[in-house]
Amino acid sequence: MRRATGAPALPSDVMSPDTWHPMAGLVMAVLGAALGWFVPPLIGWIPEPPAEPGTGDETGATAEAPTEEPKERYATIAALPGLRAGSVATCAAAAGLLGARLGWSPALLFLTYLVPVGVALAVVDWRTRLLPTKVIAPSYAAVAVLVLVATLLTGDWGDAVRSGLGWLVSGGTFFVLWFVYPRGMGYGDVRLSGVLGLALGWLGWAELLTGVYAGFVLGGVGGLLLSMLRVVDRKAYPFGPFMLVGAMVGVLLGPHVAGWYV
């Protein structure tokens, strides 16, 4: 595994595949629940995309010649019944699992930030098939800064270098796929992949590669099943939620996957 001895901030067994940390998981679950409370306000804060020239609203549809169903407004999504309760539960579960898996790792700095942001993006993408740049762009800066802080705490600058390489590998992979077949993937997915690459790359190559691959597998299999159930359109279903779940799989199971090959 990547960190056999670890720096003082990271005990030697933190990243062991078989080590779990119940107390850290409990504390992080409580913190995650608190952060989940702010997911609806975050969604409501997202500005609506500007109207396209010559159209009646920001969706590009006109009364005379409607092209597609109008995009659901972010304020409407934020006011959905049960969204706050669902966000609190989801953030608590995600943060709790991260804490239980990693213990008091400095990685929790940027992963904790990504928990409520990821839930908000998953909800928005599911409802609108859009991943708003107004959320993803600031997340690049936030995650990059927190990655550097985490690196200062561990003293291992190889983590920061690998984080940058993770951005190149993950973002580059999605960019190539988008460039080859742009109708099959939104550019918001490309942007999100870079943020996730920064985070997973800091943790290790096993977490990064497992997370990226799991996103594709979940997106393919899950999208197929949901389209068969007529829950989503098989030609245009949101991929962001599957990417985010795949990233979580990478954190939780990446070391196990590496163990199978090493």
C-alpha atoms as a printed R data frame, in Angstrom:
    type eleno elety resid chain resno       x      y       z
1   ATOM     1    CA   MET     A     1   0.000  0.000   0.000
2   ATOM     2    CA   ARG     A     2   0.950  3.617  -0.475
3   ATOM     3    CA   ARG     A     3   1.648  4.785   3.093
4   ATOM     4    CA   ALA     A     4   3.449  2.068   5.003
5   ATOM     5    CA   THR     A     5   4.797  4.191   7.850
6   ATOM     6    CA   GLY     A     6   3.074  7.546   7.434
7   ATOM     7    CA   ALA     A     7   3.865 10.987   8.786
8   ATOM     8    CA   PRO     A     8   3.051 11.873  12.408
9   ATOM     9    CA   ALA     A     9  -0.330 13.260  11.356
10  ATOM    10    CA   LEU     A    10  -1.260  9.913   9.832
11  ATOM    11    CA   PRO     A    11  -0.936  6.758  11.995
12  ATOM    12    CA   SER     A    12   0.623  3.865  10.152
13  ATOM    13    CA   ASP     A    13  -2.593  1.874  10.021
14  ATOM    14    CA   VAL     A    14  -4.917  4.643   8.810
15  ATOM    15    CA   MET     A    15  -4.847  3.586   5.183
16  ATOM    16    CA   SER     A    16  -4.782 -0.165   5.823
17  ATOM    17    CA   PRO     A    17  -7.619 -1.831   3.905
18  ATOM    18    CA   ASP     A    18  -8.826 -3.649   7.018
19  ATOM    19    CA   THR     A    19  -8.666 -0.741   9.480
20  ATOM    20    CA   TRP     A    20 -11.815  1.174  10.363
21  ATOM    21    CA   HIS     A    21 -12.305  4.004  12.849
22  ATOM    22    CA   PRO     A    22 -15.779  3.971  14.455
23  ATOM    23    CA   MET     A    23 -15.286  7.075  16.632
24  ATOM    24    CA   ALA     A    24 -14.071  9.187  13.718
25  ATOM    25    CA   GLY     A    25 -16.993  7.870  11.698
26  ATOM    26    CA   LEU     A    26 -19.469  8.893  14.375
27  ATOM    27    CA   VAL     A    27 -18.054 12.395  14.729
28  ATOM    28    CA   MET     A    28 -17.949 12.854  10.972
29  ATOM    29    CA   ALA     A    29 -21.534 11.630  10.630
30  ATOM    30    CA   VAL     A    30 -22.691 14.355  13.022
31  ATOM    31    CA   LEU     A    31 -20.672 16.948  11.114
32  ATOM    32    CA   GLY     A    32 -22.029 15.656   7.816
33  ATOM    33    CA   ALA     A    33 -25.596 15.955   9.078
34  ATOM    34    CA   ALA     A    34 -24.949 19.588  10.014
35  ATOM    35    CA   LEU     A    35 -23.477 20.329   6.589
36  ATOM    36    CA   GLY     A    36 -26.373 18.588   4.869
37  ATOM    37    CA   TRP     A    37 -28.700 21.223   6.339
38  ATOM    38    CA   PHE     A    38 -27.111 23.784   3.996
39  ATOM    39    CA   VAL     A    39 -27.534 21.808   0.770
40  ATOM    40    CA   PRO     A    40 -30.925 23.367  -0.160
41  ATOM    41    CA   PRO     A    41 -29.628 26.952   0.366
42  ATOM    42    CA   LEU     A    42 -26.603 26.098  -1.763
43  ATOM    43    CA   ILE     A    43 -28.837 24.874  -4.580
44  ATOM    44    CA   GLY     A    44 -31.068 27.922  -4.262
45  ATOM    45    CA   TRP     A    45 -28.016 30.190  -4.465
46  ATOM    46    CA   ILE     A    46 -26.971 28.901  -7.912
47  ATOM    47    CA   PRO     A    47 -27.742 31.571 -10.514
48  ATOM    48    CA   GLU     A    48 -29.884 30.565 -13.450
49  ATOM    49    CA   PRO     A    49 -28.061 30.327 -16.801
50  ATOM    50    CA   PRO     A    50 -28.533 33.412 -18.999
51  ATOM    51    CA   ALA     A    51 -31.201 33.380 -21.667
52  ATOM    52    CA   GLU     A    52 -29.993 32.528 -25.141
53  ATOM    53    CA   PRO     A    53 -30.320 35.306 -27.756
54  ATOM    54    CA   GLY     A    54 -33.678 35.267 -29.496
55  ATOM    55    CA   THR     A    55 -35.352 32.985 -26.981
56  ATOM    56    CA   GLY     A    56 -37.982 33.538 -24.371
57  ATOM    57    CA   ASP     A    57 -36.057 32.201 -21.381
58  ATOM    58    CA   GLU     A    58 -32.791 30.617 -20.301
59  ATOM    59    CA   THR     A    59 -33.742 27.193 -21.683
60  ATOM    60    CA   GLY     A    60 -33.712 28.306 -25.297
61  ATOM    61    CA   ALA     A    61 -37.376 27.402 -25.804
62  ATOM    62    CA   THR     A    62 -39.946 29.779 -27.314
63  ATOM    63    CA   ALA     A    63 -43.699 29.806 -27.154
64  ATOM    64    CA   GLU     A    64 -43.959 29.400 -30.917
65  ATOM    65    CA   ALA     A    65 -41.472 26.559 -31.274
66  ATOM    66    CA   PRO     A    66 -40.719 24.737 -28.043
67  ATOM    67    CA   THR     A    67 -37.632 22.599 -28.356
68  ATOM    68    CA   GLU     A    68 -37.575 20.711 -25.054
69  ATOM    69    CA   GLU     A    69 -39.015 20.688 -21.580
70  ATOM    70    CA   PRO     A    70 -37.920 23.860 -19.725
71  ATOM    71    CA   LYS     A    71 -35.151 23.398 -17.205
72  ATOM    72    CA   GLU     A    72 -36.357 23.202 -13.632
73  ATOM    73    CA   ARG     A    73 -35.302 26.306 -11.743
74  ATOM    74    CA   TYR     A    74 -32.747 25.951  -8.970
75  ATOM    75    CA   ALA     A    75 -34.998 27.798  -6.527
76  ATOM    76    CA   THR     A    76 -37.740 25.271  -7.252
77  ATOM    77    CA   ILE     A    77 -35.357 22.382  -6.617
78  ATOM    78    CA   ALA     A    78 -34.180 23.953  -3.365
79  ATOM    79    CA   ALA     A    79 -37.789 24.136  -2.137
80  ATOM    80    CA   LEU     A    80 -38.610 20.479  -2.877
81  ATOM    81    CA   PRO     A    81 -40.340 18.729   0.056
82  ATOM    82    CA   GLY     A    82 -37.989 16.359   1.827
83  ATOM    83    CA   LEU     A    83 -34.832 17.719   0.188
84  ATOM    84    CA   ARG     A    84 -33.365 18.994   3.450
85  ATOM    85    CA   ALA     A    85 -34.083 15.764   5.320
86  ATOM    86    CA   GLY     A    86 -32.671 13.696   2.478
87  ATOM    87    CA   SER     A    87 -29.588 15.896   2.246
88  ATOM    88    CA   VAL     A    88 -28.952 15.646   5.987
89  ATOM    89    CA   ALA     A    89 -29.240 11.853   5.900
90  ATOM    90    CA   THR     A    90 -27.086 11.484   2.781
91  ATOM    91    CA   CYS     A    91 -24.349 13.826   4.005
92  ATOM    92    CA   ALA     A    92 -24.319 12.124   7.413
93  ATOM    93    CA   ALA     A    93 -23.933  8.702   5.795
94  ATOM    94    CA   ALA     A    94 -21.230  9.845   3.355
95  ATOM    95    CA   ALA     A    95 -19.198 11.772   5.918
96  ATOM    96    CA   GLY     A    96 -19.567  8.964   8.447
97  ATOM    97    CA   LEU     A    97 -18.235  6.398   5.998
98  ATOM    98    CA   LEU     A    98 -15.301  8.640   5.087
99  ATOM    99    CA   GLY     A    99 -14.425  9.183   8.730
100 ATOM   100    CA   ALA     A   100 -14.748  5.498   9.564
101 ATOM   101    CA   ARG     A   101 -12.559  4.552   6.601
102 ATOM   102    CA   LEU     A   102  -9.824  7.185   6.916
103 ATOM   103    CA   GLY     A   103  -9.778  8.000  10.620
104 ATOM   104    CA   TRP     A   104  -8.380 11.418  11.475
105 ATOM   105    CA   SER     A   105  -6.626 11.793   8.164
106 ATOM   106    CA   PRO     A   106  -5.890 15.286   6.819
107 ATOM   107    CA   ALA     A   107  -7.736 14.128   3.698
108 ATOM   108    CA   LEU     A   108 -10.955 14.813   5.598
109 ATOM   109    CA   LEU     A   109 -10.286 18.517   5.068
110 ATOM   110    CA   PHE     A   110 -11.101 18.407   1.362
111 ATOM   111    CA   LEU     A   111 -13.381 15.368   1.467
112 ATOM   112    CA   THR     A   112 -15.639 17.027   4.051
113 ATOM   113    CA   TYR     A   113 -15.951 20.032   1.757
114 ATOM   114    CA   LEU     A   114 -16.921 17.771  -1.123
115 ATOM   115    CA   VAL     A   115 -19.679 15.961   0.788
116 ATOM   116    CA   PRO     A   116 -22.379 18.699   0.783
117 ATOM   117    CA   VAL     A   117 -21.153 20.099  -2.532
118 ATOM   118    CA   GLY     A   118 -21.322 16.641  -4.095
119 ATOM   119    CA   VAL     A   119 -24.833 16.030  -2.782
120 ATOM   120    CA   ALA     A   120 -25.985 19.394  -4.135
121 ATOM   121    CA   LEU     A   121 -24.434 18.682  -7.544
122 ATOM   122    CA   ALA     A   122 -25.965 15.199  -7.650
123 ATOM   123    CA   VAL     A   123 -29.437 16.580  -6.928
124 ATOM   124    CA   VAL     A   124 -29.102 19.369  -9.493
125 ATOM   125    CA   ASP     A   125 -27.719 17.073 -12.186
126 ATOM   126    CA   TRP     A   126 -30.450 14.516 -11.546
127 ATOM   127    CA   ARG     A   127 -33.178 17.151 -11.892
128 ATOM   128    CA   THR     A   128 -31.719 19.244 -14.726
129 ATOM   129    CA   ARG     A   129 -28.959 17.165 -16.402
130 ATOM   130    CA   LEU     A   130 -26.656 20.126 -15.745
131 ATOM   131    CA   LEU     A   131 -23.617 20.488 -13.498
132 ATOM   132    CA   PRO     A   132 -23.388 24.238 -12.834
133 ATOM   133    CA   THR     A   133 -19.994 25.837 -13.325
134 ATOM   134    CA   LYS     A   134 -20.835 28.345 -10.580
135 ATOM   135    CA   VAL     A   135 -20.420 25.493  -8.090
136 ATOM   136    CA   ILE     A   136 -17.667 23.455  -9.724
137 ATOM   137    CA   ALA     A   137 -15.277 26.323 -10.529
138 ATOM   138    CA   PRO     A   138 -14.958 27.538  -6.897
139 ATOM   139    CA   SER     A   139 -14.597 23.918  -5.840
140 ATOM   140    CA   TYR     A   140 -11.385 23.636  -7.858
141 ATOM   141    CA   ALA     A   141  -9.854 26.447  -5.816
142 ATOM   142    CA   ALA     A   142 -11.241 25.163  -2.502
143 ATOM   143    CA   VAL     A   143 -10.089 21.581  -3.020
144 ATOM   144    CA   ALA     A   144  -6.662 22.680  -4.299
145 ATOM   145    CA   VAL     A   145  -6.096 24.863  -1.215
146 ATOM   146    CA   LEU     A   146  -7.294 22.155   1.168
147 ATOM   147    CA   VAL     A   147  -5.100 19.590  -0.593
148 ATOM   148    CA   LEU     A   148  -2.098 21.841   0.034
149 ATOM   149    CA   VAL     A   149  -3.071 22.254   3.699
150 ATOM   150    CA   ALA     A   150  -3.415 18.481   4.048
151 ATOM   151    CA   THR     A   151   0.007 18.072   2.445
152 ATOM   152    CA   LEU     A   152   1.547 20.530   4.887
153 ATOM   153    CA   LEU     A   153   0.119 18.461   7.738
154 ATOM   154    CA   THR     A   154   1.594 15.204   6.419
155 ATOM   155    CA   GLY     A   155   4.827 16.715   5.124
156 ATOM   156    CA   ASP     A   156   4.700 14.384   2.115
157 ATOM   157    CA   TRP     A   157   4.746 16.510  -1.029
158 ATOM   158    CA   GLY     A   158   4.400 13.393  -3.114
159 ATOM   159    CA   ASP     A   159   0.728 13.525  -2.126
160 ATOM   160    CA   ALA     A   160   0.335 16.945  -3.729
161 ATOM   161    CA   VAL     A   161   2.153 15.837  -6.868
162 ATOM   162    CA   ARG     A   162  -0.053 12.760  -7.135
163 ATOM   163    CA   SER     A   163  -3.117 14.959  -6.612
164 ATOM   164    CA   GLY     A   164  -2.099 17.029  -9.631
165 ATOM   165    CA   LEU     A   165  -1.518 13.879 -11.644
166 ATOM   166    CA   GLY     A   166  -4.935 12.661 -10.529
167 ATOM   167    CA   TRP     A   167  -6.451 15.812 -11.977
168 ATOM   168    CA   LEU     A   168  -4.640 15.152 -15.272
169 ATOM   169    CA   VAL     A   169  -5.618 11.470 -15.423
170 ATOM   170    CA   SER     A   170  -9.255 11.883 -14.439
171 ATOM   171    CA   GLY     A   171  -9.909 15.190 -16.174
172 ATOM   172    CA   GLY     A   172  -7.928 14.149 -19.236
173 ATOM   173    CA   THR     A   173  -9.839 10.885 -19.577
174 ATOM   174    CA   PHE     A   174 -13.203 12.610 -19.444
175 ATOM   175    CA   PHE     A   175 -12.028 15.390 -21.759
176 ATOM   176    CA   VAL     A   176 -10.962 12.888 -24.417
177 ATOM   177    CA   LEU     A   177 -14.294 11.093 -24.169
178 ATOM   178    CA   TRP     A   178 -16.171 14.391 -24.445
179 ATOM   179    CA   PHE     A   179 -13.994 15.546 -27.355
180 ATOM   180    CA   VAL     A   180 -14.508 12.305 -29.282
181 ATOM   181    CA   TYR     A   181 -18.262 12.169 -28.698
182 ATOM   182    CA   PRO     A   182 -19.588 15.398 -27.131
183 ATOM   183    CA   ARG     A   183 -23.218 14.278 -27.460
184 ATOM   184    CA   GLY     A   184 -22.525 11.399 -25.092
185 ATOM   185    CA   MET     A   185 -21.238 13.502 -22.205
186 ATOM   186    CA   GLY     A   186 -21.759 17.017 -20.918
187 ATOM   187    CA   TYR     A   187 -18.761 19.253 -20.306
188 ATOM   188    CA   GLY     A   188 -19.918 19.628 -16.717
189 ATOM   189    CA   ASP     A   189 -18.901 15.991 -16.241
190 ATOM   190    CA   VAL     A   190 -15.423 16.890 -17.489
191 ATOM   191    CA   ARG     A   191 -15.164 19.726 -14.986
192 ATOM   192    CA   LEU     A   192 -16.363 17.560 -12.120
193 ATOM   193    CA   SER     A   193 -13.934 14.772 -13.017
194 ATOM   194    CA   GLY     A   194 -11.011 17.139 -12.462
195 ATOM   195    CA   VAL     A   195 -12.167 18.066  -8.968
196 ATOM   196    CA   LEU     A   196 -12.650 14.417  -8.049
197 ATOM   197    CA   GLY     A   197  -9.249 13.596  -9.550
198 ATOM   198    CA   LEU     A   198  -7.559 16.122  -7.259
199 ATOM   199    CA   ALA     A   199  -9.147 14.547  -4.183
200 ATOM   200    CA   LEU     A   200  -8.752 10.883  -5.114
201 ATOM   201    CA   GLY     A   201  -5.234 11.419  -6.413
202 ATOM   202    CA   TRP     A   202  -4.088 12.741  -3.039
203 ATOM   203    CA   LEU     A   203  -5.307  9.542  -1.377
204 ATOM   204    CA   GLY     A   204  -3.526  7.207  -3.767
205 ATOM   205    CA   TRP     A   205  -3.506  5.600  -7.186
206 ATOM   206    CA   ALA     A   206  -5.741  2.755  -6.010
207 ATOM   207    CA   GLU     A   207  -8.420  5.200  -4.848
208 ATOM   208    CA   LEU     A   208  -8.139  7.270  -8.021
209 ATOM   209    CA   LEU     A   209  -8.313  4.451 -10.547
210 ATOM   210    CA   THR     A   210 -10.989  2.571  -8.626
211 ATOM   211    CA   GLY     A   211 -13.082  5.724  -8.263
212 ATOM   212    CA   VAL     A   212 -12.915  6.641 -11.937
213 ATOM   213    CA   TYR     A   213 -13.597  3.091 -13.107
214 ATOM   214    CA   ALA     A   214 -16.436  2.617 -10.609
215 ATOM   215    CA   GLY     A   215 -18.088  5.778 -11.924
216 ATOM   216    CA   PHE     A   216 -18.136  4.368 -15.456
217 ATOM   217    CA   VAL     A   217 -19.390  0.967 -14.305
218 ATOM   218    CA   LEU     A   218 -22.126  2.438 -12.118
219 ATOM   219    CA   GLY     A   219 -23.085  4.894 -14.839
220 ATOM   220    CA   GLY     A   220 -23.308  2.168 -17.463
221 ATOM   221    CA   VAL     A   221 -25.062 -0.488 -15.426
222 ATOM   222    CA   GLY     A   222 -27.142  1.898 -13.332
223 ATOM   223    CA   GLY     A   223 -28.138  3.974 -16.326
224 ATOM   224    CA   LEU     A   224 -29.182  0.864 -18.219
225 ATOM   225    CA   LEU     A   225 -31.313 -0.404 -15.343
226 ATOM   226    CA   LEU     A   226 -32.927  2.973 -14.740
227 ATOM   227    CA   SER     A   227 -33.676  3.386 -18.438
228 ATOM   228    CA   MET     A   228 -35.252 -0.090 -18.532
229 ATOM   229    CA   LEU     A   229 -37.438  0.983 -15.607
230 ATOM   230    CA   ARG     A   230 -38.222  4.204 -17.513
231 ATOM   231    CA   VAL     A   231 -36.863  6.306 -14.671
232 ATOM   232    CA   VAL     A   232 -34.429  8.097 -16.986
233 ATOM   233    CA   ASP     A   233 -34.002  8.605 -20.700
234 ATOM   234    CA   ARG     A   234 -31.374  6.125 -21.852
235 ATOM   235    CA   LYS     A   235 -30.006  8.670 -24.345
236 ATOM   236    CA   ALA     A   236 -29.760 11.570 -21.896
237 ATOM   237    CA   TYR     A   237 -29.438 10.585 -18.262
238 ATOM   238    CA   PRO     A   238 -27.311 12.423 -15.675
239 ATOM   239    CA   PHE     A   239 -23.840 10.982 -15.197
240 ATOM   240    CA   GLY     A   240 -22.676 13.223 -12.338
241 ATOM   241    CA   PRO     A   241 -24.400 11.256  -9.539
242 ATOM   242    CA   PHE     A   242 -22.736  8.047 -10.710
243 ATOM   243    CA   MET     A   243 -19.336  9.776 -10.810
244 ATOM   244    CA   LEU     A   244 -19.791 10.961  -7.233
245 ATOM   245    CA   VAL     A   245 -20.862  7.540  -5.970
246 ATOM   246    CA   GLY     A   246 -17.948  6.022  -7.866
247 ATOM   247    CA   ALA     A   247 -15.554  8.404  -6.112
248 ATOM   248    CA   MET     A   248 -16.931  7.244  -2.767
249 ATOM   249    CA   VAL     A   249 -16.390  3.645  -3.840
250 ATOM   250    CA   GLY     A   250 -12.810  4.553  -4.704
251 ATOM   251    CA   VAL     A   251 -12.166  5.903  -1.208
252 ATOM   252    CA   LEU     A   252 -13.824  2.986   0.562
253 ATOM   253    CA   LEU     A   253 -12.704  0.083  -1.610
254 ATOM   254    CA   GLY     A   254  -9.639  1.356  -3.468
255 ATOM   255    CA   PRO     A   255  -7.163 -0.240  -1.033
256 ATOM   256    CA   HIS     A   256  -9.025 -3.560  -1.254
257 ATOM   257    CA   VAL     A   257  -8.947 -3.440  -5.050
258 ATOM   258    CA   ALA     A   258  -5.215 -2.762  -4.950
259 ATOM   259    CA   GLY     A   259  -4.806 -5.695  -2.595
260 ATOM   260    CA   TRP     A   260  -6.409 -8.010  -5.123
261 ATOM   261    CA   TYR     A   261  -3.754 -7.085  -7.692
262 ATOM   262    CA   VAL     A   262  -0.710 -6.818  -5.433
